[in-house]
Amino acid sequence: MTTATGQRSEFKLGAKPLAAALLGVACGASPLPFNVLPLVMGPINKEFGWDFASISAGVTVFGIIAALMAPVFGGLSDRFGVRPVALLSLFVFGIVFGAFYFMPASTPGYIAFWAVLGAIGIGSTPVTWSRAISLWFSKNRGLALGIMLLGTSLAAMVVPQIAQKAISAGGWRMAFPVVALLPICIALPLAFFWFREPRPEERPAELTDAKGEVAGQSLGEAVRGYRFWVMFVSILLTAFAYGGAHIHIAQIVSLHGFAAEVAASVMGVVAIGILTGRLLVGYLFDRFWAPGVAFPALLLPTIACWLLMGTDATMAAVMTGGFLLGFAAGTESDVIAYLASKYFGMAHYGRIYGVLYMPFGIGSAISPIVYGLVRDRTGSYDPILFAAMLCFAAGGALLLLLGRYPAASRHADPKLQPAGAH
């Protein structure tokens, strides 16, 4: 049915799961901590006297543990289905995140809270949601994944405003239980009624093999090929470049002499950049060879880093830098989900995506503490922003080495293959 009726049929069949996945991503562990921490970082520094590297270490531990758990949750999704894994993870994530209100005034206790969040939260991220969406969509997978990942843009636009109002009303601790209401009271009920994987007769025909089973490589087959490691290194470089810039964006803006309200506005502009990157890049992925689209998209944030260096940027320069950084984030997440499905298939997508999420999680986790160390020791973010420029450029260029899609994933349109492919 999907093959015969094309775009309209895919979106008609998968509309409800896609809407539920969008809200699940928006209210999950991928965006919420990263949109609350920038706003409580300053108040925590003032109250406890901790340096910025120590405060950033919490999200570093969170990211590393989440990354190590990603293959486990991905494998559970492959084995038992996405629905039970995603829903349970979303609920527990909300409970634990809300409990951050009781965070102790000690760095070991602070780190312990983040460690628990990382261990249970990864199942509420695109590691799970994207498996179901990739099974509902084939011809329009790039756009569908882009729409799903708009959840992070939605969170980046809404969550800082909610968190800032909670902080103003009840102090920095209040931000956590207020924001935790989003996964529990909004995303979870909708996902309970609407989110599921397609039944065999609802899947796009090109996702199955001659026996009617979902086609694709095993994790072992994937890691024995060079493409897996090209993606791995590219994701690591790009995540390292972006992760710290996002967490420290409010501090970067403040060094240019702008007030906290302006920093919150810049975070909103970052969200608009993420949204634009999600939709535009996802749309282009369905129509052209994806690495050829990703490379120029990942060059744009090198301009952002240049604009954000120094201490005398204009408002226009800061806003433009925020937008281009967001565009890079929108591109990167699309790259992981889309390329994993196109080059390795869907049979063991959860485990393969989970392992490819590890460099994303680890790079994003290490990056904030490195940004913090550079700020603490030099009083500036300029050295690490320059390093980020190089990482963005190298990460994008590496994807050009991936070559043509495997035969099972090719479309007839020659624009979906690199030049010279036969």
C-alpha positions in Angstrom: 0.0 0.0 0.0 2.8 2.4 0.9 4.7 1.6 -2.2 1.7 2.1 -4.4 0.5 5.4 -3.0 3.8 6.9 -2.0 4.2 10.0 0.2 0.5 10.4 1.1 0.1 6.8 2.2 3.3 6.8 4.4 2.2 10.0 6.3 -1.4 8.9 6.5 -0.5 5.5 8.0 2.3 6.9 10.3 0.9 10.2 11.4 -0.2 9.3 14.9 3.0 7.4 15.8 5.1 10.3 14.3 3.2 12.9 16.4 3.7 10.8 19.6 7.4 10.3 18.8 7.8 14.0 18.2 6.5 14.8 21.7 8.4 11.8 23.2 11.6 13.2 21.9 10.7 16.7 23.0 10.0 15.6 26.6 12.8 13.0 26.8 16.4 12.8 28.1 17.9 14.1 24.9 16.8 17.8 25.2 15.5 18.5 28.7 18.7 18.3 30.7 20.6 20.3 28.1 18.0 23.1 28.1 17.7 23.4 31.9 21.4 23.2 32.9 22.5 26.3 31.0 20.0 28.3 33.1 20.8 26.8 36.5 24.6 26.7 35.9 25.1 30.4 37.1 22.9 30.1 40.2 24.6 26.8 41.2 28.0 28.5 40.8 26.9 31.4 43.1 25.2 29.2 45.7 27.8 26.4 46.0 30.9 28.1 44.7 31.7 25.3 42.3 33.6 26.1 39.2 32.0 25.7 35.8 34.0 22.6 35.0 32.6 20.8 38.1 29.1 21.9 37.3 29.5 20.7 33.7 30.9 17.3 35.0 27.3 16.3 35.9 26.1 16.3 32.3 29.4 14.7 31.3 28.7 11.7 33.6 25.1 11.7 32.4 26.1 11.6 28.8 28.8 8.9 29.1 26.6 6.5 31.1 23.6 7.2 28.7 25.9 6.5 25.7 27.1 3.2 27.2 23.5 2.2 27.9 22.3 3.1 24.4 23.1 -0.3 22.8 21.4 -2.1 25.7 18.1 -0.1 25.2 18.5 -0.4 21.4 18.8 -4.1 21.7 15.8 -4.3 24.0 13.8 -2.3 21.4 14.8 -4.8 18.7 13.8 -7.7 20.8 10.7 -6.6 22.7 9.5 -3.7 20.5 10.0 0.0 21.0 6.7 0.8 22.7 7.3 -0.8 26.2 10.9 0.4 26.3 10.1 4.0 25.3 7.1 4.4 27.5 8.6 3.0 30.7 11.8 5.0 30.1 9.9 8.2 29.6 8.0 7.7 32.9 11.1 6.9 35.0 13.1 9.7 33.4 10.4 12.2 34.4 10.4 10.9 38.0 14.2 11.1 38.4 14.5 14.5 36.7 11.9 15.9 39.0 13.8 14.5 42.0 16.7 16.8 41.1 14.9 19.3 43.3 16.5 17.4 46.3 20.0 17.6 44.9 22.5 17.7 47.8 25.1 20.5 48.2 28.0 18.2 47.5 29.7 17.4 44.3 29.6 13.6 44.8 25.8 13.8 45.4 25.4 16.1 42.4 27.3 13.7 40.2 25.3 10.7 41.5 22.0 12.3 40.5 23.3 12.8 36.9 24.6 9.2 36.8 21.2 7.7 37.7 19.5 10.0 35.1 21.9 8.7 32.4 21.3 5.1 33.3 17.5 5.2 33.0 16.9 8.1 30.6 18.4 6.9 27.3 15.3 4.9 26.5 13.4 8.2 26.1 15.7 9.5 23.4 15.7 9.0 19.6 17.6 5.7 20.2 14.1 4.2 20.7 11.6 6.5 19.0 13.5 6.5 15.6 13.3 2.7 15.2 9.5 2.8 14.9 9.5 5.9 12.7 12.0 4.3 10.3 9.8 1.2 10.1 6.7 3.4 9.2 8.6 5.4 6.6 10.9 4.6 3.7 10.5 7.0 0.8 10.0 9.9 3.2 12.2 8.7 6.0 14.5 11.7 6.1 11.6 14.1 6.4 9.8 11.9 8.9 12.9 11.6 11.1 13.4 15.4 10.7 9.8 16.0 11.9 10.3 13.6 14.8 13.5 15.3 15.8 11.8 18.6 15.8 11.0 17.6 19.3 14.4 18.9 20.4 13.6 22.2 18.7 10.3 22.4 20.4 12.0 21.7 23.7 14.7 24.3 23.0 12.0 27.0 22.3 9.7 26.2 25.2 11.7 24.6 28.0 14.1 27.5 28.8 11.2 29.8 29.1 9.4 27.4 31.5 12.6 26.8 33.5 13.4 30.5 33.8 9.9 31.3 35.1 10.2 28.4 37.6 13.6 29.7 38.7 12.2 33.2 39.1 9.3 31.9 41.2 11.1 29.3 43.4 14.8 29.3 42.8 17.0 27.1 40.6 15.8 23.8 42.2 12.2 24.5 41.1 13.1 24.2 37.5 13.5 20.5 37.7 10.1 19.3 39.0 8.3 21.9 36.9 10.0 20.7 33.7 9.6 17.1 34.7 5.8 17.5 34.3 6.3 17.6 30.5 7.2 13.9 30.0 4.8 12.6 32.7 1.7 14.7 31.9 2.1 15.5 28.2 4.2 13.0 26.3 3.4 9.8 28.1 -0.4 9.9 27.8 -0.2 10.7 24.0 2.4 8.0 23.4 0.3 5.4 25.3 -2.5 5.9 22.9 -0.7 6.6 19.6 2.8 5.2 19.6 3.5 1.7 18.2 5.5 -0.1 15.5 3.7 -0.9 12.2 2.3 -4.4 11.7 3.9 -6.4 8.9 1.2 -5.5 6.4 1.7 -1.8 7.2 5.5 -1.7 6.6 6.9 -0.3 3.4 7.6 -3.3 1.1 11.2 -2.3 0.5 12.1 -2.8 4.2 11.5 -6.6 4.0 13.4 -9.4 2.4 12.2 -12.3 0.3 10.8 -14.1 3.4 8.9 -11.0 4.5 11.2 -10.3 7.4 12.7 -6.9 8.1 16.0 -6.8 6.2 19.4 -5.5 7.4 22.8 -6.2 8.7 23.6 -7.5 12.2 25.8 -5.4 14.5 28.7 -7.7 13.9 28.4 -7.3 10.1 28.1 -3.5 10.5 31.2 -3.1 12.6 33.4 -5.1 10.2 32.8 -2.6 7.5 34.6 0.7 7.1 31.4 2.8 6.8 30.5 2.1 10.4 33.8 3.6 11.7 33.6 6.5 9.3 30.2 7.4 10.8 31.5 6.7 14.4 34.4 9.2 14.1 32.4 11.8 12.2 29.7 11.7 14.9 32.3 11.9 17.7 34.0 15.0 16.2 30.7 16.8 15.5 29.2 16.0 18.9 32.3 17.2 20.7 32.2 20.5 18.8 28.6 21.2 19.5 27.8 19.8 22.9 29.8 22.2 25.0 28.9 25.2 22.8 25.2 24.5 23.6 25.7 24.0 27.3 27.8 27.1 27.6 26.0 29.3 25.1 24.5 31.5 27.9 28.0 32.1 29.4 29.4 32.7 25.9 26.8 35.4 25.3 27.4 36.9 28.7 31.1 37.4 27.9 30.0 39.6 25.0 28.3 41.9 27.6 24.7 40.8 27.2 22.2 40.2 30.0 20.7 36.8 31.0 17.5 37.5 29.2 19.4 38.0 25.9 21.1 34.6 26.5 17.7 33.0 26.9 16.7 34.6 23.6 19.8 33.2 21.9 18.8 29.8 23.1 15.5 30.3 21.4 17.3 31.2 18.2 19.4 28.0 18.5 16.1 26.2 18.6 15.0 27.9 15.4 18.3 26.8 13.8 17.7 23.2 15.0 14.2 23.3 13.6 15.4 24.6 10.2 18.2 22.0 10.0 15.9 19.2 10.9 13.3 19.9 8.2 15.5 21.2 5.4 18.2 18.5 5.8 15.7 15.7 6.3 13.8 16.8 3.1 17.0 17.0 1.1 18.2 13.5 2.4 15.1 12.0 0.7 16.1 13.6 -2.6 19.9 13.6 -2.8 22.8 11.6 -1.6 22.7 12.3 2.2 26.5 12.7 2.8 26.7 15.2 0.1 23.9 17.2 1.9 25.5 16.8 5.3 29.0 18.0 4.4 28.1 21.7 3.5 25.5 21.7 6.4 28.2 20.9 8.9 30.5 23.6 7.5 28.0 26.3 8.6 28.7 26.1 12.3 32.4 26.9 11.6 31.0 30.4 10.8 29.1 30.4 14.1 32.2 29.6 16.2 34.0 32.5 14.5 31.2 34.9 15.2 31.0 33.9 18.9 34.7 34.3 19.5 36.0 37.5 21.3 34.0 39.7 23.6 32.6 42.5 21.4 30.2 40.7 19.0 27.0 42.6 18.0 23.6 41.3 18.8 23.2 40.3 15.1 26.4 38.3 15.2 25.5 36.5 18.4 22.0 35.6 17.1 23.4 34.4 13.7 26.0 32.3 15.6 23.3 30.8 17.7 21.2 30.0 14.6 24.1 28.3 12.7 25.0 26.2 15.8 21.4 25.0 16.0 21.4 24.2 12.3 24.4 21.9 12.9 22.6 20.1 15.7 19.6 19.6 13.5 21.8 18.1 10.8 23.8 15.8 13.2 20.9 13.9 14.7 19.4 13.4 11.2 22.7 12.0 10.1 22.9 9.3 12.8 19.3 8.0 12.4 19.1 8.3 8.6 22.5 6.9 7.6 22.2 4.1 10.1 19.0 2.9 8.5 20.2 3.5 4.9 23.6 1.8 5.1 22.8 -1.0 7.6 19.0 -1.7 7.3 16.4 -2.1 9.9 16.7 -5.7 11.2 19.1 -4.8 14.0 18.7 -1.0 13.8 18.3 -0.5 17.6 21.6 -2.1 18.5 23.5 -0.4 15.6 22.0 3.0 16.3 22.7 2.4 20.0 26.4 1.8 19.3 26.5 4.8 16.9 24.9 6.9 19.6 27.8 6.2 21.9 30.2 8.7 20.2 27.4 11.2 20.1 26.7 10.8 23.8 30.3 10.6 24.8 31.4 13.5 22.6 28.5 15.6 23.9 29.3 14.6 27.4 33.0 15.3 27.4 32.6 18.6 25.5 30.9 20.7 28.2 33.6 19.9 30.8 36.3 20.8 28.3 34.6 24.1 27.4 34.3 24.7 31.2 38.0 24.0 31.8 39.0 26.3 29.0 36.8 29.1 30.4 38.1 28.5 34.0 41.8 28.6 32.9 41.8 31.3 30.2 38.7 33.4 31.0 37.6 32.9 27.4 36.0 30.3 25.2 38.0 31.3 22.1 40.5 28.4 22.1 37.8 25.7 22.3 35.6 27.5 19.7 38.6 27.5 17.3 39.0 23.7 17.9 35.3 23.3 17.3 35.6 24.9 13.9 38.1 22.2 12.9 36.0 19.4 14.3 32.9 20.5 12.4 34.8 20.7 9.1 36.5 17.3 9.6 33.3 15.6 10.8 31.4 16.7 7.7 34.2 15.8 5.3 34.5 12.3 6.6 30.9 11.5 5.5 31.9 11.9 1.9 33.9 8.6 2.2 30.7 6.6 2.8 30.1 6.0 -0.9 26.9 4.7 -2.5 24.0 3.2 -0.5 23.8 -0.6 -0.4 21.7 -2.1 -3.1 18.7 -2.8 -0.9 18.5 0.9 0.1 18.9 2.5 -3.3 16.2 4.5 -5.0 16.0 4.7 -8.8 16.8 8.4 -8.8 20.6 8.8 -9.6 20.7 12.0 -7.4 20.5 9.7 -4.4 24.0 8.3 -5.2 27.4 10.0 -5.2 28.8 11.2 -8.5 30.3 8.4 -10.5 28.4 5.6 -8.7 27.2 2.8 -11.0 
